[in-house]
Amino acid sequence: MEEPINWKLGPVAIGHRPKCRVTDKSRTTLTNRVLKLSMTNLSVLSTHSP
């Protein structure tokens, strides 16, 4: 009876992995947006600075 339980747990664990990947993608997009905003702010500060 132990083997079928393991087989049932296997697909569940695999099913949870794509969700983690989606969250990682959303995190990377958020970090990229923050980096772009920070870069634009730095460029504005550099242009305004004498």
HELIX and SHEET records of a PDB file:
HELIX    1   1 GLU A    2  HIS A   48  1                                  47    
END                                                                             
